Amino acid sequence: MNNIPIILPSALINRKDEFDQYLLKALERVRCFAEKYGWTEHIVKSFMDKVIIFDSKSEFDKMLLELTASDPNLELPETFCGALEERVLAVVTPEIYSTVYPQGVEDDFYTKILAHEIAHRLHIRILNGENIMNEFKFPELIKERCISCSLCCKLFLINLNEKELNSGVFQTELSTGEKFDDFEIIEEYGLNIVKKNEDGTCFYIMDKKCSIYNNRPQVCKDFFCGSDKAEFNEMIEEINNASLESITYREVENSIFVPVFDISRESV
């Protein structure tokens, strides 16, 4: 039985049982995953106090900006459909998600969306960072050239692709010592994230320089802080706003690293 209240708009009240089932199945996904890899202690405490379902994308955006204390005039990406912030899981309806991100529609896609947002918080707990990732920004673009400051190596989680992970060359943050057949599961739960140093920088940063530059992961090769590509806008803004001394551990949810919109493939 689900004890977490689900707040629905009046037009969706008659679908309460449906949304209860989505949440129960999502929680069960995360529970099974945590138990499988010995992380049960991290799911004892609940991840949220309530779930709010929105049948209006604009209302969802407004709530998320309020939860994250962001500029209320900022425009969120159209495909940004769910987030768990300040112990509130806010999500648009399956119908809105299907409209703005049709390529993500598959069996149990809505349950997987909820599970993915909860999995982000599980990942944070495993890394002992539950309370240091509560600042969530949606900045506007300020373009600037790269000055080799290594901030991108500290601000962002670095995901290995399947070939890189299987090579065994790179140190990862959440290594289980096992081989996995389904790389999509690995991606969703962050098992392919490159290890971090205690100060939050990439494991391979030494004296603010990359010690494996010529053999760095593909995502590092693809990113450039002076890029004109729209997909890098938010990341570039994060770098421009940051200073190496003031940054602790931050997760930037960007399509190149741990996508907010990736969907769990693991069944329960």
C-alpha distance (Angstrom), angle and dihedral (degrees) to the residues before:
residue distance angle dihedral
M1 . . .
N2 3.82 . .
N3 3.83 115.7 .
I4 3.80 95.5 178.7
P5 3.81 109.7 102.7
I6 3.78 116.5 -121.8
I7 3.79 114.5 -152.5
L8 3.78 113.4 -151.9
P9 3.81 132.3 -176.6
S10 3.80 113.5 -110.1
A11 3.80 92.2 -102.7
L12 3.82 90.5 60.8
I13 3.80 101.1 43.8
N14 3.80 90.9 105.0
R15 3.83 88.8 58.9
K16 3.81 95.5 57.3
D17 3.81 93.7 115.3
E18 3.79 90.0 51.5
F19 3.80 93.2 54.4
D20 3.81 91.2 43.2
Q21 3.79 87.9 58.8
Y22 3.80 92.8 48.2
L23 3.79 90.4 54.5
L24 3.81 95.1 43.7
K25 3.79 90.9 51.8
A26 3.81 91.8 46.8
L27 3.81 92.2 51.1
E28 3.79 89.9 47.8
R29 3.82 90.8 52.5
V30 3.77 91.5 53.8
R31 3.81 92.6 43.6
C32 3.81 92.7 52.1
F33 3.78 91.6 47.5
A34 3.80 93.0 48.8
E35 3.80 92.3 48.2
K36 3.79 92.2 47.5
Y37 3.80 92.4 58.6
G38 3.79 100.3 35.1
W39 3.80 98.9 -102.3
T40 3.81 97.8 121.1
E41 3.81 92.5 123.4
H42 3.77 89.3 64.9
I43 3.81 94.6 60.0
V44 3.82 98.4 48.9
K45 3.79 90.5 93.9
S46 3.80 114.4 58.3
F47 3.78 119.1 -110.7
M48 3.78 97.4 -140.6
D49 3.77 144.3 25.5
K50 3.77 96.2 -150.4
V51 3.78 145.5 -2.6
I52 3.79 121.9 -132.6
I53 3.80 119.9 -162.5
F54 3.80 117.8 -159.1
D55 3.78 127.3 -157.1
S56 3.81 89.2 -173.2
K57 3.80 121.9 65.0
S58 3.80 91.0 -156.1
E59 3.81 91.6 54.6
F60 3.79 90.1 48.2
D61 3.81 90.5 51.9
K62 3.79 91.3 48.4
M63 3.80 92.6 51.3
L64 3.80 93.5 46.9
L65 3.79 92.6 50.8
E66 3.80 89.0 50.4
L67 3.80 92.9 49.1
T68 3.79 91.4 50.9
A69 3.83 95.5 40.9
S70 3.79 89.4 -123.7
D71 3.79 128.4 154.5
P72 3.83 104.0 -74.2
N73 3.80 89.9 -143.2
L74 3.79 94.5 60.8
E75 3.78 116.4 109.8
L76 3.78 116.9 -132.5
P77 3.81 121.9 -146.2
E78 3.78 113.2 -87.7
T79 3.79 91.0 -122.1
F80 3.80 94.8 53.2
C81 3.79 98.7 110.6
G82 3.79 109.5 153.2
A83 3.79 144.0 25.1
L84 3.79 140.5 162.5
E85 3.79 107.5 -139.7
E86 3.81 130.7 157.1
R87 3.83 89.0 -0.4
V88 3.80 91.4 -58.9
L89 3.79 119.1 117.1
A90 3.79 106.2 -152.7
V91 3.79 118.2 -173.0
V92 3.78 137.6 163.3
T93 3.81 120.5 -126.5
P94 3.81 121.9 -84.5
E95 3.79 88.1 -109.1
I96 3.81 94.0 57.4
Y97 3.79 91.8 45.7
S98 3.81 90.8 50.0
T99 3.79 90.1 53.0
V100 3.80 99.3 47.6
Y101 3.80 97.3 35.5
P102 3.84 108.2 25.0
Q103 3.81 93.1 159.6
G104 3.79 88.0 66.6
V105 3.79 95.3 59.2
E106 3.80 113.7 111.2
D107 3.79 139.1 123.3
D108 3.82 111.3 -37.8
F109 3.81 90.6 -4.2
Y110 3.79 94.4 151.5
T111 3.80 93.7 50.7
K112 3.80 88.0 49.2
I113 3.81 91.8 51.9
L114 3.80 90.8 55.1
A115 3.81 91.9 44.6
H116 3.78 90.9 50.8
E117 3.80 93.6 54.0
I118 3.82 90.8 48.6
A119 3.81 89.9 46.7
H120 3.80 89.4 58.9
R121 3.81 88.8 61.0
L122 3.80 91.9 45.5
H123 3.79 88.5 53.5
I124 3.81 90.6 51.8
R125 3.80 92.1 50.8
I126 3.78 92.0 50.1
L127 3.79 87.9 54.8
N128 3.83 91.4 48.0
G129 3.78 91.2 -118.4
E130 3.78 104.6 114.2
N131 3.81 95.1 130.6
I132 3.79 102.5 35.4
M133 3.77 99.6 66.9
N134 3.77 99.7 60.3
E135 3.80 95.8 109.1
F136 3.78 107.8 90.7
K137 3.79 118.6 176.6
F138 3.78 134.3 -171.9
P139 3.80 98.9 -167.6
E140 3.77 130.6 -178.7
L141 3.79 119.2 -114.5
I142 3.78 121.2 -84.2
K143 3.78 108.3 177.3
E144 3.75 119.8 -145.4
R145 3.79 135.8 157.9
C146 3.79 121.9 -105.1
I147 3.81 113.0 -95.4
S148 3.82 96.7 -175.8
C149 3.81 92.0 -109.5
S150 3.85 94.0 144.6
L151 3.82 90.8 -132.6
C152 3.80 90.9 129.9
C153 3.81 86.7 58.0
K154 3.80 89.7 57.7
L155 3.79 105.1 34.6
F156 3.77 99.0 50.3
L157 3.77 137.3 57.4
I158 3.80 109.8 -123.3
N159 3.80 116.0 -140.4
L160 3.78 120.6 -157.9
N161 3.77 118.6 -141.7
E162 3.78 119.3 -124.4
K163 3.80 95.4 -93.8
E164 3.79 92.7 48.7
L165 3.80 93.1 48.6
N166 3.78 93.8 47.9
S167 3.79 91.2 49.3
G168 3.80 88.7 72.0
V169 3.80 89.7 -142.9
F170 3.81 97.4 115.0
Q171 3.81 129.6 68.2
T172 3.81 112.3 -127.1
E173 3.80 131.0 -155.5
L174 3.80 99.7 -129.0
S175 3.77 105.0 29.4
T176 3.82 113.7 170.8
G177 3.79 94.7 -176.2
E178 3.80 90.0 -120.1
K179 3.79 134.5 114.4
F180 3.79 116.4 -124.2
D181 3.78 128.2 -151.7
D182 3.81 96.9 -160.3
F183 3.80 112.4 60.0
E184 3.81 92.1 -173.9
I185 3.80 89.1 65.9
I186 3.79 89.9 49.7
E187 3.82 91.1 52.0
E188 3.77 95.1 48.1
Y189 3.78 95.3 53.2
G190 3.79 95.8 40.5
L191 3.79 97.8 -114.3
N192 3.81 89.8 138.9
I193 3.81 95.9 55.7
V194 3.79 114.7 123.3
K195 3.79 114.2 -114.2
K196 3.82 119.6 -97.9
N197 3.79 129.6 -138.8
E198 3.81 118.7 -122.9
D199 3.82 90.4 -96.1
G200 3.81 90.8 55.6
T201 3.80 97.9 -104.6
C202 3.77 122.9 127.4
F203 3.80 112.7 -79.6
Y204 3.80 89.7 -115.9
I205 3.81 97.0 55.7
M206 3.79 113.4 109.6
D207 3.82 120.2 176.5
K208 3.82 88.6 -11.6
K209 3.80 90.8 -57.0
C210 3.79 131.3 107.1
S211 3.79 109.9 -109.8
I212 3.81 92.1 -161.8
Y213 3.80 98.7 39.4
N214 3.80 96.9 140.6
N215 3.80 90.6 48.4
R216 3.81 99.5 34.4
P217 3.84 120.2 141.1
Q218 3.79 118.8 -80.2
V219 3.82 93.9 -110.8
C220 3.80 88.5 58.9
K221 3.79 90.6 51.0
D222 3.81 91.3 48.9
F223 3.80 96.3 51.0
F224 3.80 123.8 78.8
C225 3.80 122.4 168.7
G226 3.80 92.0 -140.4
S227 3.79 93.0 52.1
D228 3.80 122.2 131.9
K229 3.80 92.4 -147.9
A230 3.79 112.1 120.8
E231 3.80 91.6 -141.1
F232 3.81 89.0 69.1
N233 3.81 97.2 49.0
E234 3.79 97.9 102.0
M235 3.78 93.1 42.6
I236 3.80 92.1 51.8
E237 3.79 90.2 50.1
E238 3.79 90.6 51.5
I239 3.79 90.0 53.8
N240 3.80 93.3 47.3
N241 3.81 91.5 50.8
A242 3.78 96.5 46.2
S243 3.76 137.1 82.1
L244 3.78 121.2 -158.6
E245 3.81 92.5 -127.5
S246 3.81 96.4 54.9
I247 3.79 101.7 43.7
T248 3.77 119.8 99.8
Y249 3.79 121.3 177.1
R250 3.80 112.2 -40.6
E251 3.76 133.0 174.7
V252 3.80 116.2 -147.2
E253 3.76 110.1 -162.7
N254 3.77 101.8 -144.4
S255 3.78 131.8 150.0
I256 3.80 92.0 -111.5
F257 3.78 95.6 54.8
V258 3.81 122.7 27.0
P259 3.81 103.8 -13.7
V260 3.77 117.2 -141.4
F261 3.80 88.0 -145.5
D262 3.81 99.7 49.7
I263 3.78 111.1 119.9
S264 3.79 126.8 -138.2
R265 3.78 115.5 -110.6
E266 3.79 95.9 -172.2
S267 3.77 116.1 107.4
V268 3.76 126.5 -150.6
